[in-house]
């Protein structure tokens, strides 16, 4: 859908509200979901047409990031999924240049543990290794004050006996 809209319509602006952790900052407090509001006109535009993207920190639009992209920018960044990244304007040119270098390979991987599939290895025994979750990882530190959920610990021996030889189990190394 993103590809179709970018290639066939004129995006007037995009307002993105990615916050999911803090209920008070979410657009819909009871729904843990990112929200995107797009103003689109059914008009064909050139691929170098630039549209504004606002990434807000909360539903009140009190602070956030203002940036802009063209279809050409989006294709240079992600020619498959047409992802529109949260990217500061001053870094856009550098990121696009880096992505054009074929010897640079970027790989996005999820954490070693998956809350859905590995939950049976989680417990509350503080003598086990703590599981670092995204909600507790801040820019320069880890907090034990969870904004959501609870602190869990890994039954390491059980986990490693089942998954210890997998590539994913060594991502932390």
GULUM-569992 format. One record per residue (C-alpha): residue number from 1; residue in three letters; chain; y, z, x. Coordinates in pm, 1 decimal, always signed. Each point is the difference from the previous one (the first is absolute). Layout:
+-----+--------+--------+----------+----------+----------+
| num | residu | chaine |        y |        z |        x |
+-----+--------+--------+----------+----------+----------+
| NUM |    Ala |      A |        Y |        Z |        X |
...
+-----+--------+--------+----------+----------+----------+
END
This chain:
+-----+--------+--------+----------+----------+----------+
| num | residu | chaine |        y |        z |        x |
+-----+--------+--------+----------+----------+----------+
|   1 |    Unk |      A |     +0.0 |     +0.0 |     +0.0 |
|   2 |    Unk |      A |   +239.4 |    +89.2 |   +284.6 |
|   3 |    Unk |      A |    -60.5 |   -338.6 |   +162.9 |
|   4 |    Unk |      A |    +57.4 |   -184.6 |   -326.7 |
|   5 |    Unk |      A |   +327.2 |   +180.2 |    -72.3 |
|   6 |    Unk |      A |   +131.9 |    -43.1 |   +353.3 |
|   7 |    Unk |      A |    -76.1 |   -373.0 |     -2.0 |
|   8 |    Unk |      A |   +106.3 |    -82.3 |   -355.8 |
|   9 |    Unk |      A |   +273.6 |   +239.7 |   -107.2 |
|  10 |    Unk |      A |   +328.7 |   +146.6 |   +116.7 |
|  11 |    Unk |      A |    -17.6 |   +370.0 |    +78.7 |
|  12 |    Unk |      A |   +336.7 |   +153.2 |    -82.8 |
|  13 |    Unk |      A |   -100.2 |   +338.8 |   +143.1 |
|  14 |    Unk |      A |   -291.3 |   +237.6 |    +46.6 |
|  15 |    Unk |      A |    +18.5 |   +377.4 |    -42.8 |
|  16 |    Unk |      A |   -300.6 |   +178.9 |   +148.0 |
|  17 |    Unk |      A |    -87.1 |   +365.0 |    -62.6 |
|  18 |    Unk |      A |   -298.4 |    +72.5 |   +229.0 |
|  19 |    Unk |      A |     +4.0 |   +380.8 |    -36.6 |
|  20 |    Unk |      A |   -327.3 |   +136.7 |   -137.5 |
|  21 |    Unk |      A |    -33.5 |   +347.3 |   +150.2 |
|  22 |    Unk |      A |   +292.5 |   +189.9 |   -152.4 |
|  23 |    Unk |      A |    -10.6 |    +12.0 |   -381.0 |
|  24 |    Unk |      A |   +376.8 |    +54.7 |    -18.8 |
|  25 |    Unk |      A |    +68.9 |   -317.8 |   +201.2 |
|  26 |    Unk |      A |   -242.4 |   -228.4 |   -186.9 |
|  27 |    Unk |      A |   +131.7 |   -242.8 |   -259.6 |
|  28 |    Unk |      A |   -266.7 |   +127.9 |   -239.7 |
|  29 |    Unk |      A |    -68.4 |   +366.1 |    +85.0 |
|  30 |    Unk |      A |   -348.8 |    +11.0 |   -149.3 |
|  31 |    Unk |      A |   -115.8 |   -324.8 |   +163.4 |
|  32 |    Unk |      A |    -76.7 |     -5.8 |   +372.5 |
|  33 |    Unk |      A |    +99.1 |   -362.7 |    +42.4 |
|  34 |    Unk |      A |   +252.8 |   -203.2 |   +194.6 |
|  35 |    Unk |      A |   +239.5 |   -199.2 |   -216.4 |
|  36 |    Unk |      A |   +170.6 |   -332.2 |    +65.5 |
|  37 |    Unk |      A |   +269.4 |   -143.7 |   -225.7 |
|  38 |    Unk |      A |    +79.1 |   -365.6 |    +59.1 |
|  39 |    Unk |      A |   +280.5 |   -203.6 |   -148.9 |
|  40 |    Unk |      A |   -121.6 |   -360.4 |     +0.9 |
|  41 |    Unk |      A |   +150.3 |   -324.0 |   -126.6 |
|  42 |    Unk |      A |   -215.0 |   -296.9 |    -96.6 |
|  43 |    Unk |      A |   +176.6 |   -228.7 |   +246.5 |
|  44 |    Unk |      A |   -132.0 |   -172.4 |   +309.5 |
|  45 |    Unk |      A |   +185.0 |    +84.5 |   +323.7 |
|  46 |    Unk |      A |    -23.8 |   -110.4 |   +362.1 |
|  47 |    Unk |      A |   -239.4 |   +187.1 |   +227.9 |
|  48 |    Unk |      A |   +294.4 |   +132.7 |   +202.1 |
|  49 |    Unk |      A |   +161.9 |   +163.2 |   -306.8 |
|  50 |    Unk |      A |    +48.4 |   +369.8 |    +81.6 |
|  51 |    Unk |      A |    -55.6 |   +272.9 |   -259.1 |
|  52 |    Unk |      A |    +78.5 |   +372.9 |    +26.3 |
|  53 |    Unk |      A |   -271.7 |   +266.2 |     +6.3 |
|  54 |    Unk |      A |    +80.6 |   +366.4 |    -56.8 |
|  55 |    Unk |      A |   -262.0 |   +259.9 |    +89.4 |
|  56 |    Unk |      A |   +103.5 |   +327.3 |   -162.6 |
|  57 |    Unk |      A |   -108.0 |   +348.2 |   +108.4 |
|  58 |    Unk |      A |    +11.4 |   +132.9 |   -356.4 |
|  59 |    Unk |      A |    +43.4 |   -104.4 |   -362.9 |
|  60 |    Unk |      A |   +372.8 |    +84.8 |     +8.8 |
|  61 |    Unk |      A |    +67.2 |   -256.1 |   +274.6 |
|  62 |    Unk |      A |   +182.4 |   +267.1 |   +198.4 |
|  63 |    Unk |      A |   -114.2 |   -137.0 |   +337.6 |
|  64 |    Unk |      A |   -214.3 |   -275.7 |   +136.9 |
|  65 |    Unk |      A |    -18.5 |   -321.6 |   +196.3 |
|  66 |    Unk |      A |   +190.0 |   -318.3 |    -75.2 |
|  67 |    Unk |      A |   -141.1 |   -318.1 |   +149.0 |
|  68 |    Unk |      A |    -45.9 |   -367.4 |    -85.4 |
|  69 |    Unk |      A |   -254.7 |   -277.3 |    +40.3 |
|  70 |    Unk |      A |    -47.1 |   -370.2 |    -56.6 |
|  71 |    Unk |      A |   -324.2 |   -175.7 |    -87.6 |
|  72 |    Unk |      A |     -6.9 |   -124.1 |   +360.1 |
|  73 |    Unk |      A |    +22.8 |   +361.2 |   +124.2 |
|  74 |    Unk |      A |   -285.7 |   +110.5 |   -226.2 |
|  75 |    Unk |      A |   -223.0 |   -288.8 |   +110.0 |
|  76 |    Unk |      A |    +73.6 |    +80.7 |   +366.2 |
|  77 |    Unk |      A |    -96.5 |   +363.6 |    -59.7 |
|  78 |    Unk |      A |   -303.0 |    -49.5 |   -226.7 |
|  79 |    Unk |      A |    -98.4 |   -357.2 |    -86.0 |
|  80 |    Unk |      A |   -308.6 |   +111.7 |   -194.1 |
|  81 |    Unk |      A |   +104.8 |   +281.6 |   -234.6 |
|  82 |    Unk |      A |   +378.8 |    -53.8 |    +14.6 |
|  83 |    Unk |      A |    +51.9 |   +372.5 |    +46.5 |
|  84 |    Unk |      A |   +360.8 |   +115.4 |     -8.4 |
|  85 |    Unk |      A |    +17.2 |   +277.7 |   +261.2 |
|  86 |    Unk |      A |   +221.7 |   +304.8 |    +23.2 |
|  87 |    Unk |      A |   +182.5 |   -131.4 |   +302.8 |
|  88 |    Unk |      A |   +349.0 |    +83.6 |   +120.7 |
|  89 |    Unk |      A |   +219.4 |   -312.6 |    +32.5 |
|  90 |    Unk |      A |    +63.7 |    +54.0 |   +371.4 |
|  91 |    Unk |      A |   -375.7 |    -17.8 |    +72.5 |
|  92 |    Unk |      A |    -86.0 |   -304.2 |   -211.3 |
|  93 |    Unk |      A |    +69.3 |   -264.8 |   +265.0 |
|  94 |    Unk |      A |   -194.5 |   +192.8 |   +265.0 |
|  95 |    Unk |      A |   -299.7 |    +53.7 |   -228.9 |
|  96 |    Unk |      A |    -10.3 |   -369.2 |    -94.3 |
|  97 |    Unk |      A |    +14.9 |   -100.8 |   +369.2 |
|  98 |    Unk |      A |   -284.4 |   +239.5 |    +84.9 |
|  99 |    Unk |      A |   -215.6 |   -127.5 |   -285.2 |
| 100 |    Unk |      A |    +36.1 |   -358.7 |   +126.4 |
| 101 |    Unk |      A |   -163.5 |    +94.5 |   +329.8 |
| 102 |    Unk |      A |   -366.8 |    -86.7 |    -37.7 |
| 103 |    Unk |      A |   -111.9 |   +242.0 |   +270.6 |
| 104 |    Unk |      A |   +120.7 |   +294.2 |   -210.6 |
| 105 |    Unk |      A |   -249.5 |   +116.1 |   -259.1 |
| 106 |    Unk |      A |    +80.0 |   +264.9 |   -258.6 |
| 107 |    Unk |      A |   -275.4 |   +179.7 |   -183.7 |
| 108 |    Unk |      A |    +61.6 |   +243.0 |   -281.9 |
| 109 |    Unk |      A |   -277.1 |   +253.3 |    -41.3 |
| 110 |    Unk |      A |    -37.8 |   +290.5 |   -236.3 |
| 111 |    Unk |      A |    -68.6 |   +345.5 |   +133.9 |
| 112 |    Unk |      A |   -335.5 |   +109.6 |   +130.3 |
| 113 |    Unk |      A |    -70.5 |   +183.7 |   -324.9 |
| 114 |    Unk |      A |    +18.5 |   -143.1 |   -347.8 |
| 115 |    Unk |      A |    +66.7 |   +258.2 |   -271.9 |
| 116 |    Unk |      A |   -213.8 |   -195.0 |   -246.5 |
| 117 |    Unk |      A |   -305.9 |    -70.5 |   +215.0 |
| 118 |    Unk |      A |     -0.6 |   +297.4 |   +237.3 |
| 119 |    Unk |      A |   +102.6 |   +280.3 |   -240.1 |
| 120 |    Unk |      A |   -347.4 |   +154.8 |    +27.4 |
| 121 |    Unk |      A |    +81.7 |    +87.0 |   +364.0 |
| 122 |    Unk |      A |   +320.2 |   +190.2 |    -94.6 |
| 123 |    Unk |      A |     +1.3 |   +376.8 |    -39.2 |
| 124 |    Unk |      A |   +231.4 |   +302.6 |    +19.2 |
| 125 |    Unk |      A |   -155.2 |   +160.6 |   +309.9 |
| 126 |    Unk |      A |   +290.7 |    +48.4 |   +244.1 |
| 127 |    Unk |      A |   -238.7 |    +12.1 |   +297.1 |
| 128 |    Unk |      A |    -56.4 |   -374.9 |    -51.2 |
| 129 |    Unk |      A |   +254.3 |   -261.7 |   +120.6 |
| 130 |    Unk |      A |   +297.3 |    -43.4 |   -233.6 |
| 131 |    Unk |      A |    +30.3 |   -338.2 |   -173.7 |
| 132 |    Unk |      A |   +345.7 |   -148.0 |    +54.8 |
| 133 |    Unk |      A |   +114.8 |   -166.4 |   -321.5 |
| 134 |    Unk |      A |   +292.8 |   -234.1 |    -46.1 |
| 135 |    Unk |      A |   +182.6 |   +239.6 |   -232.2 |
| 136 |    Unk |      A |    +22.8 |   +254.2 |   +284.4 |
| 137 |    Unk |      A |    +82.2 |   -230.7 |   +289.3 |
| 138 |    Unk |      A |   +373.6 |     -6.1 |    +59.2 |
| 139 |    Unk |      A |   +189.6 |   -207.4 |   +252.4 |
| 140 |    Unk |      A |    -37.1 |   +241.4 |   +293.6 |
| 141 |    Unk |      A |   -229.5 |   +274.1 |   -125.9 |
| 142 |    Unk |      A |   -281.1 |    +97.0 |   -235.2 |
| 143 |    Unk |      A |    +71.1 |   +249.5 |   -277.3 |
| 144 |    Unk |      A |   -243.4 |   +237.6 |   -166.5 |
| 145 |    Unk |      A |   +221.2 |     +6.2 |   -310.5 |
| 146 |    Unk |      A |   -163.9 |   -275.9 |   -203.1 |
| 147 |    Unk |      A |   +224.8 |   -183.9 |   -245.2 |
| 148 |    Unk |      A |   -318.1 |    -89.8 |   -187.0 |
| 149 |    Unk |      A |   -367.0 |    +86.7 |    +18.8 |
| 150 |    Unk |      A |   -144.3 |   +262.8 |   +231.1 |
| 151 |    Unk |      A |    -87.0 |    +43.0 |   +364.7 |
| 152 |    Unk |      A |   -360.3 |   -102.8 |    +63.9 |
| 153 |    Unk |      A |   -225.2 |    +35.6 |   +302.2 |
| 154 |    Unk |      A |   -272.7 |   -232.8 |   +124.6 |
| 155 |    Unk |      A |   -364.3 |    +94.3 |    +28.2 |
| 156 |    Unk |      A |     +3.5 |   -188.6 |   +328.0 |
| 157 |    Unk |      A |   -370.1 |    +18.7 |    +89.2 |
| 158 |    Unk |      A |   -107.9 |   -134.0 |   -339.1 |
| 159 |    Unk |      A |   +261.5 |   -277.5 |    +10.2 |
| 160 |    Unk |      A |    -90.1 |   -107.9 |   +354.6 |
| 161 |    Unk |      A |   -374.2 |     +5.2 |    -69.8 |
| 162 |    Unk |      A |    +57.1 |   -261.0 |   -270.8 |
| 163 |    Unk |      A |   +299.2 |   -197.5 |   +136.1 |
| 164 |    Unk |      A |    +26.2 |    +94.9 |   +368.7 |
| 165 |    Unk |      A |   -107.7 |   -339.6 |   +130.4 |
| 166 |    Unk |      A |   +247.4 |   -200.8 |   -209.6 |
| 167 |    Unk |      A |   +314.5 |   -155.0 |   +147.4 |
| 168 |    Unk |      A |   +208.8 |   +177.2 |   -261.8 |
| 169 |    Unk |      A |   -119.9 |   +345.6 |   +107.8 |
| 170 |    Unk |      A |   +160.1 |    -59.4 |   +341.7 |
| 171 |    Unk |      A |   +342.8 |   -123.6 |   -115.4 |
| 172 |    Unk |      A |   +158.7 |   +330.3 |   +103.3 |
| 173 |    Unk |      A |   -102.8 |    -47.4 |   +365.6 |
+-----+--------+--------+----------+----------+----------+
END
